[in-house]
Amino acid sequence: MVTLISERKKDMKKYPTLLRCYARPEADHYIGHCLELDLAVQGNSLSEVRQKMEECLAGYLQSLDPENVQNLFPRSAPPQIWLDYYRVFLLVQSGRFLRNLGQKVQIFQEQVIPQRLAIHPVG
């Protein structure tokens, strides 16, 4: 975190040095969100969303001036966007974990009761 030092010590505010952004598919396009600045973009591919998000972030940060920076940076996304971010994050991490685990573990089904001992309905 970066601290902006103002003339009065009680006005000190911490600013993020890392902006968390993510993209996910929705219908036939992708949606990208920046959590710390509550910005969103839409595109036809992940690379397009990333490019648009970089442009959006640059434009937003360049538009800030000393008079409005404390009111507009950071401005956190709503809770439902944060929850979606963590859902996507967990899915991605789970996928990586399972791919790595898949090289060492095999999942299979085993019939517990031998067929000759299974109960068959009379009819």
N, CA, C and O of each residue as an XYZ file, in Angstrom:
492
protein
N       0.827     -1.173      0.000
C       0.000      0.000      0.000
C       0.876      1.243      0.000
O       1.938      1.269      0.623
N       0.427      2.258     -0.696
C       1.109      3.539     -0.747
C       0.309      4.513      0.100
O      -0.918      4.546      0.018
N       0.985      5.293      0.900
C       0.298      6.252      1.757
C       0.478      7.651      1.200
O       1.600      8.090      0.947
N      -0.635      8.348      1.009
C      -0.589      9.740      0.581
C      -0.507     10.595      1.840
O      -1.378     10.527      2.707
N       0.531     11.385      1.928
C       0.707     12.225      3.116
C       0.118     13.588      2.830
O       0.545     14.294      1.916
N      -0.851     13.935      3.611
C      -1.474     15.241      3.454
C      -0.917     16.181      4.517
O      -0.079     15.800      5.334
N      -1.397     17.398      4.485
C      -0.905     18.386      5.445
C      -1.325     18.018      6.872
O      -0.609     18.315      7.828
N      -2.472     17.381      7.009
C      -2.914     16.959      8.324
C      -2.754     15.450      8.440
O      -3.169     14.717      7.542
N      -2.166     14.979      9.515
C      -1.870     13.560      9.677
C      -3.139     12.707      9.652
O      -3.110     11.591      9.135
N      -4.242     13.199     10.191
C      -5.469     12.399     10.230
C      -6.072     12.200      8.835
O      -6.941     11.343      8.672
N      -5.642     12.959      7.834
C      -6.151     12.820      6.476
C      -5.371     11.801      5.651
O      -5.631     11.638      4.458
N      -4.415     11.113      6.281
C      -3.617     10.140      5.538
C      -4.517      9.010      5.045
O      -5.380      8.523      5.775
N      -4.305      8.607      3.809
C      -5.122      7.562      3.204
C      -4.204      6.587      2.493
O      -3.229      6.992      1.860
N      -4.511      5.304      2.594
C      -3.701      4.291      1.935
C      -4.273      3.998      0.552
O      -5.486      3.890      0.373
N      -3.371      3.871     -0.421
C      -3.765      3.597     -1.792
C      -3.182      2.262     -2.226
O      -2.034      1.953     -1.906
N      -3.952      1.477     -2.941
C      -3.449      0.171     -3.378
C      -2.351      0.330     -4.425
O      -2.406      1.219     -5.274
N      -1.359     -0.544     -4.350
C      -0.319     -0.577     -5.370
C      -0.571     -1.725     -6.341
O       0.114     -1.849     -7.357
N      -1.542     -2.551     -6.029
C      -1.927     -3.673     -6.879
C      -3.421     -3.548     -7.163
O      -4.226     -3.437     -6.239
N      -3.782     -3.566     -8.424
C      -5.196     -3.508     -8.798
C      -5.609     -4.897     -9.276
O      -5.073     -5.403    -10.261
N      -6.558     -5.508     -8.580
C      -7.030     -6.842     -8.947
C      -8.117     -6.731    -10.003
O      -9.137     -6.073     -9.802
N      -7.880     -7.382    -11.120
C      -8.843     -7.414    -12.214
C      -9.036     -8.868    -12.632
O      -8.131     -9.689    -12.478
N     -10.202     -9.180    -13.156
C     -10.448    -10.517    -13.669
C     -11.447    -10.436    -14.802
O     -12.165     -9.447    -14.951
N     -11.482    -11.492    -15.600
C     -12.434    -11.568    -16.710
C     -13.078    -12.944    -16.691
O     -12.465    -13.930    -16.282
N     -14.322    -12.992    -17.140
C     -15.041    -14.273    -17.201
C     -16.009    -14.240    -18.362
O     -16.452    -13.174    -18.789
N     -16.339    -15.435    -18.877
C     -17.305    -15.472    -19.977
C     -18.719    -15.206    -19.477
O     -19.082    -15.562    -18.356
N     -19.495    -14.580    -20.329
C     -20.922    -14.380    -20.045
C     -21.644    -14.374    -21.382
O     -21.443    -13.482    -22.205
N     -22.489    -15.384    -21.590
C     -23.186    -15.583    -22.868
C     -22.154    -15.686    -23.996
O     -21.312    -16.583    -23.969
N     -22.200    -14.795    -24.976
C     -21.299    -14.880    -26.126
C     -20.168    -13.848    -26.076
O     -19.565    -13.544    -27.105
N     -19.877    -13.310    -24.889
C     -18.813    -12.324    -24.747
C     -18.120    -12.510    -23.394
O     -18.436    -13.437    -22.648
N     -17.193    -11.638    -23.095
C     -16.471    -11.667    -21.820
C     -16.675    -10.349    -21.091
O     -16.815     -9.289    -21.701
N     -16.688    -10.449    -19.755
C     -16.822     -9.283    -18.893
C     -15.553     -9.200    -18.046
O     -15.096    -10.207    -17.506
N     -14.987     -7.996    -17.932
C     -13.824     -7.780    -17.080
C     -14.156     -6.771    -16.003
O     -14.856     -5.791    -16.257
N     -13.657     -7.006    -14.796
C     -13.898     -6.110    -13.659
C     -12.579     -5.765    -12.978
O     -11.677     -6.599    -12.893
N     -12.476     -4.548    -12.500
C     -11.383     -4.124    -11.625
C     -12.003     -3.902    -10.245
O     -12.896     -3.069    -10.087
N     -11.526     -4.649     -9.251
C     -12.148     -4.617     -7.930
C     -11.875     -3.340     -7.146
O     -12.771     -2.817     -6.483
N     -10.656     -2.838     -7.217
C     -10.313     -1.654     -6.419
C     -10.905     -0.364     -6.975
O     -11.074      0.605     -6.236
N     -11.222     -0.338     -8.267
C     -11.742      0.903     -8.858
C     -13.180      0.783     -9.350
O     -13.738      1.751     -9.866
N     -13.780     -0.383     -9.197
C     -15.161     -0.623     -9.642
C     -15.346     -0.221    -11.111
O     -16.266      0.519    -11.458
N     -14.454     -0.726    -11.955
C     -14.551     -0.492    -13.395
C     -14.890     -1.812    -14.078
O     -14.483     -2.880    -13.622
N     -15.639     -1.728    -15.173
C     -16.002     -2.932    -15.924
C     -15.879     -2.662    -17.417
O     -16.142     -1.557    -17.890
N     -15.473     -3.700    -18.150
C     -15.381     -3.625    -19.610
C     -15.968     -4.911    -20.192
O     -16.148     -5.904    -19.487
N     -16.257     -4.870    -21.481
C     -16.827     -6.013    -22.176
C     -16.084     -6.195    -23.495
O     -15.710     -5.217    -24.142
N     -15.869     -7.457    -23.893
C     -15.198     -7.723    -25.150
C     -15.548     -9.094    -25.684
O     -16.195     -9.889    -25.002
N     -15.118     -9.370    -26.908
C     -15.414    -10.652    -27.547
C     -14.408    -11.737    -27.218
O     -14.652    -12.910    -27.501
N     -13.265    -11.364    -26.618
C     -12.245    -12.347    -26.250
C     -11.554    -11.878    -24.972
O     -11.677    -10.722    -24.566
N     -10.825    -12.804    -24.348
C     -10.086    -12.428    -23.139
C      -9.024    -11.369    -23.438
O      -8.822    -10.445    -22.650
N      -8.349    -11.508    -24.577
C      -7.319    -10.518    -24.904
C      -7.931     -9.145    -25.154
O      -7.340     -8.129    -24.788
N      -9.106     -9.105    -25.772
C      -9.778     -7.822    -25.993
C     -10.194     -7.191    -24.666
O     -10.064     -5.980    -24.484
N     -10.694     -8.012    -23.737
C     -11.087     -7.500    -22.419
C      -9.868     -6.965    -21.681
O      -9.934     -5.908    -21.053
N      -8.760     -7.688    -21.753
C      -7.538     -7.230    -21.077
C      -7.066     -5.888    -21.652
O      -6.702     -4.981    -20.902
N      -7.076     -5.768    -22.978
C      -6.653     -4.521    -23.619
C      -7.578     -3.371    -23.219
O      -7.115     -2.284    -22.875
N      -8.885     -3.618    -23.266
C      -9.836     -2.567    -22.890
C      -9.690     -2.179    -21.421
O      -9.813     -1.006    -21.068
N      -9.424     -3.184    -20.552
C      -9.257     -2.886    -19.129
C      -8.015     -2.037    -18.902
O      -8.046     -1.102    -18.103
N      -6.918     -2.351    -19.595
C      -5.706     -1.545    -19.462
C      -5.959     -0.108    -19.900
O      -5.493      0.825    -19.246
N      -6.688      0.085    -20.993
C      -7.019      1.428    -21.471
C      -7.931      2.150    -20.482
O      -7.752      3.336    -20.203
N      -8.903      1.421    -19.961
C      -9.850      1.992    -18.998
C      -9.130      2.415    -17.720
O      -9.372      3.503    -17.198
N      -8.249      1.559    -17.219
C      -7.491      1.887    -16.011
C      -6.610      3.107    -16.233
O      -6.575      4.013    -15.401
N      -5.896      3.131    -17.357
C      -5.011      4.258    -17.653
C      -5.812      5.551    -17.738
O      -5.408      6.565    -17.168
N      -6.932      5.531    -18.436
C      -7.765      6.722    -18.563
C      -8.304      7.190    -17.229
O      -8.314      8.386    -16.939
N      -8.757      6.236    -16.410
C      -9.314      6.598    -15.101
C      -8.243      7.201    -14.207
O      -8.464      8.242    -13.589
N      -7.081      6.554    -14.134
C      -6.019      7.040    -13.251
C      -5.468      8.375    -13.721
O      -5.099      9.213    -12.899
N      -5.404      8.589    -15.043
C      -4.928      9.863    -15.562
C      -5.922     10.993    -15.306
O      -5.537     12.160    -15.249
N      -7.187     10.650    -15.154
C      -8.204     11.685    -14.938
C      -8.225     12.192    -13.504
O      -8.848     13.218    -13.231
N      -7.565     11.506    -12.586
C      -7.561     11.934    -11.187
C      -6.650     13.136    -10.997
O      -5.574     13.216    -11.589
N      -7.087     14.052    -10.180
C      -6.230     15.174     -9.823
C      -6.210     15.281     -8.296
O      -7.031     14.650     -7.630
N      -5.307     16.051     -7.741
C      -5.179     16.116     -6.280
C      -6.460     16.501     -5.551
O      -6.635     16.152     -4.383
N      -7.343     17.205     -6.214
C      -8.570     17.640     -5.542
C      -9.605     16.526     -5.425
O     -10.401     16.524     -4.486
N      -9.607     15.576     -6.366
C     -10.631     14.532     -6.295
C     -10.082     13.138     -6.034
O     -10.848     12.177     -5.979
N      -8.769     13.011     -5.871
C      -8.180     11.686     -5.719
C      -8.695     10.957     -4.479
O      -8.905      9.744     -4.527
N      -8.900     11.659     -3.383
C      -9.343     10.981     -2.164
C     -10.771     10.463     -2.272
O     -11.127      9.508     -1.582
N     -11.584     11.060     -3.107
C     -12.964     10.599     -3.261
C     -13.116      9.519     -4.322
O     -14.077      8.750     -4.292
N     -12.183      9.455     -5.254
C     -12.347      8.556     -6.397
C     -11.328      7.428     -6.467
O     -11.403      6.593     -7.368
N     -10.384      7.381     -5.546
C      -9.370      6.335     -5.580
C      -8.956      5.968     -4.174
O      -8.531      6.852     -3.430
N      -9.054      4.734     -3.773
C      -9.769      3.672     -4.459
C     -11.263      3.770     -4.201
O     -11.701      4.404     -3.240
N     -12.025      3.146     -5.055
C     -13.472      3.030     -4.851
C     -13.812      1.571     -5.135
O     -13.801      1.133     -6.286
N     -14.101      0.855     -4.118
C     -14.237     -0.592     -4.181
C     -15.505     -1.036     -4.909
O     -16.550     -0.390     -4.823
N     -15.387     -2.151     -5.624
C     -16.538     -2.749     -6.301
C     -17.538     -3.263     -5.259
O     -17.162     -3.499     -4.111
N     -18.797     -3.436     -5.643
C     -19.805     -3.952     -4.712
C     -19.477     -5.381     -4.263
O     -18.735     -6.089     -4.943
N     -20.029     -5.804     -3.122
C     -19.741     -7.140     -2.589
C     -20.000     -8.287     -3.574
O     -19.241     -9.256     -3.593
N     -21.042     -8.196     -4.379
C     -21.340     -9.303     -5.292
C     -20.241     -9.477     -6.350
O     -20.014    -10.591     -6.821
N     -19.564     -8.396     -6.724
C     -18.442     -8.488     -7.671
C     -17.249     -9.154     -6.986
O     -16.564     -9.976     -7.597
N     -16.998     -8.807     -5.728
C     -15.923     -9.454     -4.974
C     -16.204    -10.944     -4.818
O     -15.296    -11.762     -4.969
N     -17.438    -11.302     -4.519
C     -17.794    -12.723     -4.391
C     -17.589    -13.463     -5.708
O     -17.100    -14.593     -5.721
N     -17.962    -12.831     -6.809
C     -17.759    -13.438     -8.124
C     -16.266    -13.618     -8.394
O     -15.848    -14.648     -8.923
N     -15.467    -12.622     -8.033
C     -14.011    -12.711     -8.201
C     -13.455    -13.917     -7.450
O     -12.686    -14.698     -8.009
N     -13.840    -14.069     -6.189
C     -13.324    -15.184     -5.403
C     -13.857    -16.520     -5.911
O     -13.158    -17.530     -5.818
N     -15.066    -16.550     -6.441
C     -15.600    -17.779     -7.044
C     -14.740    -18.174     -8.242
O     -14.328    -19.328     -8.363
N     -14.473    -17.216     -9.121
C     -13.638    -17.478    -10.299
C     -12.226    -17.858     -9.865
O     -11.641    -18.791    -10.415
N     -11.674    -17.146     -8.886
C     -10.338    -17.432     -8.383
C     -10.246    -18.873     -7.871
O      -9.300    -19.591     -8.193
N     -11.231    -19.287     -7.074
C     -11.223    -20.652     -6.536
C     -11.375    -21.694     -7.640
O     -10.743    -22.748     -7.580
N     -12.196    -21.418     -8.639
C     -12.334    -22.358     -9.750
C     -11.025    -22.517    -10.518
O     -10.636    -23.631    -10.870
N     -10.356    -21.405    -10.771
C      -9.074    -21.454    -11.496
C      -8.036    -22.206    -10.663
O      -7.331    -23.069    -11.184
N      -7.940    -21.883     -9.375
C      -6.955    -22.550     -8.520
C      -7.281    -24.031     -8.367
O      -6.371    -24.860     -8.357
N      -8.560    -24.379     -8.249
C      -8.958    -25.786     -8.142
C      -8.581    -26.540     -9.406
O      -8.099    -27.671     -9.341
N      -8.799    -25.912    -10.558
C      -8.430    -26.545    -11.824
C      -6.939    -26.812    -11.894
O      -6.526    -27.888    -12.327
N      -6.123    -25.856    -11.478
C      -4.662    -26.045    -11.459
C      -4.280    -27.173    -10.502
O      -3.451    -28.023    -10.828
N      -4.889    -27.170     -9.332
C      -4.604    -28.205     -8.342
C      -4.967    -29.586     -8.882
O      -4.189    -30.530     -8.751
N      -6.145    -29.703     -9.487
C      -6.584    -31.000    -10.006
C      -5.715    -31.469    -11.169
O      -5.440    -32.663    -11.295
N      -5.281    -30.542    -12.019
C      -4.378    -30.931    -13.120
C      -3.070    -31.478    -12.566
O      -2.565    -32.495    -13.041
N      -2.523    -30.800    -11.559
C      -1.280    -31.275    -10.942
C      -1.498    -32.593    -10.210
O      -0.656    -33.490    -10.270
N      -2.609    -32.705     -9.532
C      -2.930    -33.916     -8.795
C      -3.208    -35.071     -9.741
O      -2.888    -36.220     -9.437
N      -3.805    -34.765    -10.894
C      -4.166    -35.795    -11.866
C      -2.984    -36.604    -12.363
O      -3.158    -37.734    -12.819
N      -1.804    -36.055    -12.285
C      -0.616    -36.780    -12.716
C      -0.202    -37.828    -11.684
O       0.559    -38.741    -12.007
N      -0.687    -37.711    -10.456
C      -0.267    -38.602     -9.381
C      -1.388    -39.496     -8.861
O      -1.131    -40.482     -8.170
N      -2.622    -39.155     -9.192
C      -3.780    -39.854     -8.633
C      -4.713    -40.262     -9.763
O      -4.852    -39.555    -10.761
N      -5.333    -41.386     -9.592
C      -6.317    -41.830    -10.574
C      -7.648    -42.042     -9.862
O      -7.697    -42.654     -8.795
N      -8.698    -41.548    -10.440
C     -10.042    -41.730     -9.884
C     -10.725    -42.823    -10.686
O     -10.744    -42.783    -11.916
N     -11.285    -43.800     -9.984
C     -11.962    -44.886    -10.668
C     -13.124    -45.354     -9.817
O     -13.236    -44.989     -8.647
N     -13.993    -46.168    -10.409
C     -15.139    -46.731     -9.688
C     -14.899    -48.215     -9.484
O     -14.388    -48.903    -10.367
N     -15.266    -48.686     -8.337
C     -15.110    -50.098     -8.021
C     -16.442    -50.610     -7.502
O     -17.081    -49.984     -6.656
N     -16.842    -51.740     -8.016
C     -18.088    -52.332     -7.559
C     -17.823    -52.996     -6.219
O     -16.995    -53.903     -6.133
N     -18.512    -52.560     -5.170
C     -18.262    -53.046     -3.819
C     -18.824    -54.447     -3.631
O     -18.155    -55.314     -3.068
N     -20.030    -54.673     -4.089
C     -20.676    -55.983     -3.927
C     -20.485    -56.774     -5.219
O     -20.901    -56.319     -6.285
N     -19.864    -57.945     -5.141
C     -19.728    -58.754     -6.355
C     -21.096    -59.062     -6.948
O     -22.081    -59.214     -6.226
N     -21.140    -59.151     -8.245
C     -22.399    -59.357     -8.969
C     -23.125    -60.610     -8.468
O     -24.354    -60.604     -8.399
N     -22.410    -61.678     -8.117
C     -23.067    -62.927     -7.697
C     -23.744    -62.782     -6.345
O     -24.629    -63.573     -6.021
N     -23.348    -61.774     -5.531
C     -23.960    -61.569     -4.214
C     -25.009    -60.466     -4.211
O     -25.700    -60.266     -3.213
N     -25.128    -59.758     -5.314
C     -26.098    -58.653     -5.382
C     -27.509    -59.179     -5.280
O     -27.806    -60.271     -5.765
N     -28.382    -58.413     -4.652
C     -29.787    -58.783     -4.510
C     -30.511    -58.399     -5.778
O     -30.458    -57.250     -6.215
N     -31.192    -59.373     -6.371
C     -31.940    -59.132     -7.596
C     -33.425    -59.159     -7.286
O     -33.878    -60.041     -6.556
N     -34.192    -58.230     -7.813
C     -35.649    -58.247     -7.562
C     -36.290    -59.495     -8.181
O     -35.903    -59.945     -9.260
N     -37.262    -60.027     -7.479
C     -38.002    -61.177     -7.980
C     -39.198    -60.671     -8.756
O     -39.927    -59.794     -8.293
N     -39.389    -61.207     -9.900
C     -40.508    -60.667    -10.626
C     -40.882    -61.366    -11.791
O     -41.829    -60.971    -12.470
